[in-house]
Structures are given as C-alpha cells and as structure tokens.
C-alpha cells in the first residue's frame, strides 16, 4: 500500500528553505546535544564553536556592509557575545545566542511577509488590445446612422445611430496590441470595455465612467468630436473613436509612470529597535569591561554579553508589529509592511479624495420636487417605471430609490429612449417623459428648472402633457465621514485636507459637511502629488480609491486605498488597503498603529530593563554563562508575551461602526462638476441646470425592453 506524503510536510519544507539559518541552527544544536549525551564533549564543543563562529563571521560581514552604508545596528553586540562565549568555552551559550539571533531575524521577516499580499499587477487595468477598423479613417466618423431599433443585435446600444455604426462594421475589425495602434486609427470600443488610448469620439454620443481617472462620481456624456481619455469605462453603447495619442503618451500610461516614479522615491523604514542599539551596546560593553577589570576574570565579560544579547530588541518589535498587522487584518485593514504601522502612529495630516472616499461614489436621490397635484411617490414611481426601459447610468439610481420606498413599477404599453435626452413611455394611456428639462418641455407644459446645491443634478418628469416635478440626485457624503474625522482629531491628526478634481463649490460643500480644515479643488493627479509633497505637517496620510489617486497614494508617507471598490492601481500604490467599504477603517488603522508602537516600545523597555538587571548581576559574578543564556530566554518570553498584547484592542476601540455600505459602483469623474454633460440627462451639476445639449428634435430613438426583461 502506498502511503501518501502528508501535506503538512510541504509547508514545513518551505519554511526550512525560507529560513535556512534557523533550520541549520536547530539541527546543529540537536547534533551537539546528541554528541554530549554520547560522551563526546570535545567533539561537541569543537562542532558548536565552529558553527557559532561561522555564523558570527556571516553576521559580521553583513554588519560591516551596513556600517559602511552609515547604518548602525545591534548585530555587533550579538557577534561579540558569540565570539566571547566561544573563547571562554561556553559553547552551549554560544549556540543559544545563535538560535535567538536567527529566530529573531526570521520572525521579523515573517512579520513583513505575512502582511504583504500578492495583489494583482499594477498594469492589469492597462488595455492590452484594441479593436481597430480595417481601412478606417476620420471620415468614417461622420456616419450618424439615423432612426433604428436598438435591440440585442446592437449589443445593448441605446442609440440606433451607434447600433447601425457598430453593425455596419461587423467582421471589419481586427484585434491588435494597443501598443501597435497609431495616431489616426479608428477603433471600436464595445459596451463595458475600457477605452484603450486617448482619442476623440466619432459616434454621435456616448456615456463614459471616468471615475477611475478623475474622481467624479457622475457619469460623463460625450458628443461627437469630444475627447476621450484612456482608462475610462465605456457605457452600454458601442462607440467608435479616432486615436490622438499613442499608448505611451495616453492618460492612463502617464498615471502608471507617475506611480512607478513615486514608488521608487519612497525611503525604506528603519527598524524600530535599532534606535536603541548604540546606547544599549555601549552600556553592555561598559558593564562587561567593569566586571572583567574588577574581578580579573575574562569570563565575566562573556557572561555579561550573554545576558546582553539583543534578542529582546530584535524580537519585541517584530512580534508587536506582527500582532498589530493581524489585528488590523481582522478589522478589514491590510497593512503591507510592518514599518507602515510606525508611520501611522505619528500621522499629523490626513488627506482625502472626495468621490468614493468621503462620498459613496454613486448618485442617490436626495429629494423629489413636485408640481401641481402630483405626490412625491407618484412622481418617483412613474419616473422609475419609465427608467426601467432606459439604458442610462442614472436609471439604476432612480429605480433603486423607488424600490427603497416600496414602489411598484408599472408595465408600459410602449417605450422609447432618446439618446442622451431621456425616455418616453406610455402607462394606461398617459405619456410619461423623463430626462433633461428641454426634452421634457417639448412634451409637458410648465417645466421649471430646479434650484440645485453644489454637487446636485435634476431629472425632470412630465406626465400627460403636464410638468410633474423633478428628482434631485447627489453623491451623498458617507455616514461615517464626520465621525471618522473627529476620531482622527482625537488621535492627534491636526490637519485634514480634501484633494479632488471636482469644482471648488462642490468640494467646499462636502468639506464643510465632513469637517475638513483645508480644500484643494480641481486637481489633476500631478496636482495632488505636489499638494501632498508641500504639506508642512508630516507624516501625511492619503486616502483614495481611483486610478487618479494612485500617484498621490504612492508619494504620501502612508497611502491608504479603499480597496473594496477601488482600482487596482490604487491598491498597488498604497501602503494600506481597506478591504471593507468603510472610511472609518482609516481611523482604525491609525489607532492600531499607535497601539502597536506603544506596545512595541513597552516590550523593548521591559527587555532592556530585565537585561540590564541581569548584566549587573553577571558583572558581579552571580550569573554563569549558561544560566545567563537560559535567563535571557525568560527575558525573551516576557518580552514576547507583552508584545502579543498588540493583537488585542486593549482600552482603545478598533474604530467606529461600519456606517452605511456603498451600494453601487465607485465614483469618479472630470474636473469641474458643472461641465457640460457631467449631469448626464440631468440639468447639470453645481447650480442651475445647464441647457440640454440640443433639443429632442432629430434625436435618435430606440425602443427597448424593460431592464427586468433584459436581465432575465
């Protein structure tokens, strides 16, 4: 019978290969013990001494390299302790010192490796292929299609013009590498695909999610001839575009390059314990020399150094930081490197992106403005019933709001969507029109544009030829935002800053609501980087979620990515990833960092205090070398037990409640929330509604099934 190899052996083998010094020292110590039990003490001493001196030589080489690089560590004390114990014949003590050194180094490495998760590649989101039109030219972009039916054959397009354009080129496209696309090439971007390169739109219109690039939650509508940015996500209509920049010069590629540059410029962390290396080493040598001089016995020097081995310093900080990282992981916060916790403990400035970070990143209904005898539920219910036949990105928000109120959608006898303008549907003989004010005004009398606050847009509703009211939408601030900022202030964060691509009015409105101390609006990714670099109170923590936040997350002292719905680039650039859609976890990370460092310092000082007491006793001749090595193990045990307190929350709370969960796609967008089209079919963003981009006359109409039918 074949006995399968236990799976447990594989992890053990991996650990042995990863930490060969620990495995070798354990094997050597076991061999020495076997030799002693076999009655061969001389062979045991020679073997142990050779092994210990070899390890000391290895450590000395690394120590010399660090000294030449200007880094002073505590390894010099361990090397001296190993050599001195070998010279005075305390070979067992030398082996124990080697084991403690190897174990401490391995534990520190394991602590960092456990927290650093293998995230997806930074370039994962970069488009690799493009659908190039054979023989395409800019003239091809003049096709406007005409009236038609948008159905399954149109691949989910919401305009017949786009449907005809896409259909006429079926079988006339070739998939090529994005790097092979040249300026002037015509590309097809299918529904839900990422725009591969910068260009201009050739189709009549298109809706794009630029959230991963610019930080504005509201969808952006583009008309023919308007620019498209690589990295933006196409909506539900296939579109054609003409390339204006090669891959290396496109927007997304520039952001990726900026992330790499910022990442490479970040200085590495120095071990916390090394700060105590020089005074502790000097004290150990002084006490050892004093014991040797006073007693005249060189063994006293070795005995002092045995109990002075820096294992409490080597082990205390890594164990505490490992505990802190484990504690953070249980709270939904992944800290990539142990040193990040030390930076978190000293944060003085916290900077935040707006959309998807301080806000939920999805437009939500904030009010229903009624007209005449119509009630709020009636206006919302009819609007949602019509929107179920629309492919527009705001339709889902309207339908969600109706479901929240328990409203039932009515089936339409007929429904037609007019691209970029709105939708018209008939219910029990009544025509319902939903969309932009000019579009609704063509079918309903008395349309009055709503007064909007910063960051709001309006969707207008007409019923049976009369203006029924308007639905006011906004990307609301997170429920936990104000609480999170208050908690950060309690933790010693004195400055809070918003960095956003939004218009100033919108940014100031959210900042006032959240309680931020500073606002930097209309920022592109390079502007955010310079803003963080110029902040005077350090260290600076930056919290963001989009690709546009990736460069600033990389350049900040601590970058925190909202990873639940955030972008790949943001997660890769950040030092901390929040895996829950909860902003309060940023304060949790700071709180855990402070507790972790506090516990680590307590453990270090406990180890130093006990070691100093043992050194004094050893200098006086009360602690032999082997007894000192074993006593040092007790010191290590006390240090480790105290350091493990970092696993618990202690008297500190681990953060506030999760707050409301984000219920939709992450947000983002374009600088200037009031720009044309940023309100999609609404009246605009940030003030009174902008005029609709043309009237409904000549708009391309498409009959659609309700969303419930399409999804089924």
Protein Blocks (a to p, Z undefined) as FASTA:
>chain_A
ZZdddfklmmmmmmmmmmmmlmmmmmmmmmmmmmmmnopaklmmmmmmmmmmmmmmmmmm
mmmmmmmnopacfklmmmmmmmmmmmnopamlmmmmmmmmmmmmmmmmmmmmmmmccddd
fklmpcfbdcddehiafklmmpgoiacdddfknnopabfklmmmmmmmgoiaccddfklp
cehiacdddehiacfbgcddfbfbdcddfklmnopabdcdddehiacdehiacdfbdcdd
ddfbdfklmmklmmmmmmmmmmmmpccdddfklmmmmmmmmmmmmmmmmmmmmnopaklm
mmmmmmmpcklmmmmmmmmmmmmmmmmmmnopacfbfklmmmmmmocbdcddfehplpno
iacdfbdcdehjbdfklmmmmmmmmmmmpcbfklmmmmmmmmmnopacdddfbdcddehk
bccddeehiacdeddfklmmmmpghiacddddehiacddddeehiafbdcdddddddfkl
mmmmmmmmmnopabdcdddfbdfklmmmmmmmnopabdcehiafklmmmmmmmpmbdcdd
dddfbfklmmmmmmpmbdcddfklmcfklmmmpmbdcfbdcfklmmmmmmmmmmmmmmmm
mmmmmmmmmmmmmmmmmmnopacfklmmmmmmmmmmmmmmmmmmmmpnbjadebdcebja
dfbdcddddehjlbghklomanbehiaddddebifehpacdddddfklmmZZ
